[in-house]
Amino acid sequence: MDGFAKTDTRLPAYARLRDTLTGRISQGEWTPDAPIPSEARLAREFGVSVGTVRKAVDGLVEEGLLERRQGSGTFLRAPSFNATLFRFFAMRDTDGSLPSIPSSQLILRSVTQAPETAAAALGTRDVIKIVRLRSLSDQPVLFEEIYIPAERFAGFEKLPETELGPLLYPIYFERFGILVKRATDEVSFGAASDLVAQKLRLGTGDPLAIIERTAFDIEDRPVEWRIAHGSAAGFRYRSEIT
């Protein structure tokens, strides 16, 4: 078991292995494009049974870090919930169908000092600020201000704009080795400022839905805070209680 990371030796083998594999994921050793080593190979590497490996991998699947693909193997789960803010807005194309992936217009990227709320969420004032407008079918839906720690995303502000697609979480992982594991959204309501009204084609003072999101990496450290503004007229919220 020399290959285990420095973990609490009182933990069972599968838990120590799970923590070791988590460390490899955080270091960017695997990508979503190729399967991780087989359970048999990992068992040989760490000198444990296949059952121990399976239990460790099952734990990471339950946590959402890995996913099993029938007939293909086990893969790193690509962060895919970057667009989920749009679930709050009932937007449809003219034919009644759901729109495709939201487009993104980059307005600003700069190294700056975070406002108080972002600094409190991220634990630092030294950030990179990203401002962008998100649209569905050419209709502006969300005006976003995003803050990420400058130390962990050094150079993000200099990336060619052609490399920045509508989804940021894959870029966080591919370029900076930061995998977003979870995010919390807090919804409130307010009135549109002149700037937000202009960007969303609203009137100043029109009602807004305001969504504040904090995203966390696999070690549960905050890696992004954003505030998104959208028209309250299109806002929808649905909760299923079972």
PyMOL commands that set and color helices and strands:
alter all, ss='L'
color gray80, all
select helices_A, chain A and resi 13-26+39-46+50-62+84-88+116-122+156-158+161-163+169-176+194-200+232-234
alter helices_A, ss='H'
color red, helices_A
select strands_A, chain A and resi 66-69+73-76+103-113+126-136+139-149+180-191+207-217+222-231
alter strands_A, ss='S'
color yellow, strands_A
deselect
rebuild
show_as cartoon
